Amino acid sequence: MWRDLLPIGRNAETGGYRRHAWTGADADCRTWFQEQAESRGLTYETDRNGNQWAWLGDPAAGDAVVTGSHLDSVPDGGAFDGPLGVVSAFAALDELRARGAEFTRPLALTNFGDEEGARFGLACVGSRLTAGQLTKEQAYELRDGDGVRLPEAMEAAGYDPARIGPDPERLARIGAFVELHVEQGRALDLSGDRVGIASAIWPHGRWRFDFRGEANHAGTTRLVDRRDPMLSYAETVLAARREAELAGAVATFGKISVEPNGVNAIPSLVRGWLDSRAADQETLDTVVTAVEKAAREYADRHGVDLAVVRESFTPVIEFEHALRDELGALLRGRTGREVPVLGTGAGHDAGILSASVPTAMLFVRNPTGVSHSPAEYAAEDDCVAGVRALADVLEGLACR
């Protein structure tokens, strides 16, 4: 399975993946998922929001155990973030069948669409729509870098955007959702464990900073006469790093848009996106407030206008303690060892769904901690350990 999926959407120059929502690479990933489902005799369907489902048992019976993740990527992302959870879901089912497990609850495997938000700027679109955390009207306003709106992209890919929206009936079928994911950090590597259980997702959000100045000639405009928004932006990037260090949080300007974007032109607009995350809400608020305050001071100093827009936000998410503890007990019973419980600064579909259904997460060791990069990696033995752990969990939840 891994070899079949590996070349899809891979850029030959960077080695990274460009599996963005509703593109050709995304379609190829979806075809792969459908083929995997049908080859196992599972009931395949795509829901109203473009998420894919593969069912063992009656989908309408209720109290289903669901596992899976996503197949899309950030720009030039790695091979493991998302796909490891989907591949492991199919592999765990194969393992359970090899064990002769008898299912007493329906089991579903899923691929949630547009989790990374690489194309339209909002993460977890598929799960947000399903859970009612993103309205149809809000989704229709999402645009990519070329100005293409989300419904236009869906329609071009062969899906009906008129159907998108909350799906409470589907959520009501789910008794538990467990997402396996490569760890995006080094906690397991440092502890020497192959698999861990998630405790919570840090609060996090994305803010757009629009610095507007005055376009002019780079060679003839005196420095003292310039209203250069790039200066304010650059100083704000440094402020974000400084404030994050002081607070023990993280803050990153990882995306920038410049107009008119000429080598010999002073910009008229510099638009930068801040991603910030912290262990608690108070710390996050402190960091973002301080960054915005510094940005406004820099903008005033350079005669630049500034607008700040919060584009997305997710509060702290505590995974259901009862389900989390049950996962720990199941794995401890199999291995005789305590499985570490750790928090994460990364968002996931499991976090979005946690407001509607009991959710939990398993992490697989990442020896370098690198993620959202072509260098992202997990050893094969650790991935196999993750599959076995997921199979143990699914057997305990769905085969009792």
SULZICOR-V12346 format. One record per helix or strand of 2 or more residues. SS is the DSSP state (helix for helix, strand for strand). FROM is the first residue (numbers start at 1). TO is the last residue. If there is no record, write none. Layout:
# SULZICOR-V12346
ss=[SS;SS]
from=[FROM;FROM]
to=[TO;TO]
This chain:
# SULZICOR-V12346
ss=[helix;helix;strand;strand;strand;helix;strand;helix;helix;helix;helix;helix;strand;helix;strand;strand;strand;helix;helix;strand;strand;strand;helix;strand;strand;helix;strand;helix;strand;helix]
from=[2;24;43;52;64;83;107;125;136;150;161;168;174;187;195;203;216;223;229;250;265;269;281;305;317;321;341;349;359;380]
to=[6;39;46;56;69;99;111;131;140;156;163;172;182;191;201;212;217;225;247;259;266;278;301;314;318;335;344;353;364;398]
